[in-house]
Amino acid sequence: MSDEFGVTEKGFKKKTYQDIVESLEEKAKSYFGDDVNLSSSSPNGWSIRLFAFSLSLIWSVAEKVYNSAYVILAEDQSLDYAVSNLN
């Protein structure tokens, strides 16, 4: 897993759902110890996956906001706005 997410020298790198799950699992292990049960059927694992899903939606929105400024990356209404700035 790369440690460089968000706005980078190469553009925007979004954290995926799996990146977020791995990050949250690492954090949980640092707080509760390596033997904490993080399986998808455990309460901790379930909470991590639920929270990771929500965070992945936020990362998707952040990526769309970043891309909206570039004609080549923008979509839908954002593309219309980006093109209108070319005049």
N, C-alpha and C positions, 0 to 999 in steps of 0.2 A: 504494500500500500504506500503510495506516494504521500509525502508530508506537505506537498505544495498544492493547495486548493484555493479557489477564489480567483481573483485577478492575478495573473502571473505574467511573466515576460512574453509568453506565447499566447496570451489571451485569457479566457475564463475557463477554469477547470472545475467542473461541478463534482461534488461528492455524490457518489451513487448510494443507493440504499445499502448495498453491501459494505461500502466504505464506512458508512455511519454505524452500522451494526458492529463491525470490527472495532471501530474506535470506542464505542460505548462499552463493548465487552472488555476491552483492555482497561478502560477506566474503572469498570466494576471490579475487575480482578485486583487493581491497585488499591481499591478501598476495602474490599471484603476478602481478599486472598485468592490465590490461584485455584483453590478447590471449590469456589462458589459455583453453584449449579446455574448455568446459563443456557441450558437446552431450551429449545423452542416450546417445550411443554411445561417448563417451570415458571413460577410467577415472575422471577427476575428476567428470564429470557423473553417472556411474553411482553413485559413492560418495555424492555429494550427495543423489541421489534415494532411495537406500537409507536413508541417515541421516534424511532428511526424512520418510520413511514412518514410521519408528520414533518420531520426535518428534511426528508428527501423532497417533499413538495415545496418547501421553502427554498431549497437549493435550485430547484427547477425554475421557480419564479425569478430568483436572482440571476440565473443564466439568461432567461428571456429578457430581463431588464438590460443586462450587459449587451446582449446581441441586438437589441432594438436600436442601438446607435449606429449600427453598420448596415449599409444597404445590402451587402452580400450575405449577411446573417439574419437580418430582420425578417419577420413573417407577419402576414395579415395587416392589421391596422398600423402596427409599428413600422412595417415596410413603407406604407403610404406616407407616414410622417418622416421617415428617413429620406425618402426620395424628394419630398417637398423641401427639404433643407438644401438640396443641391442647386436650386434656382437662385 
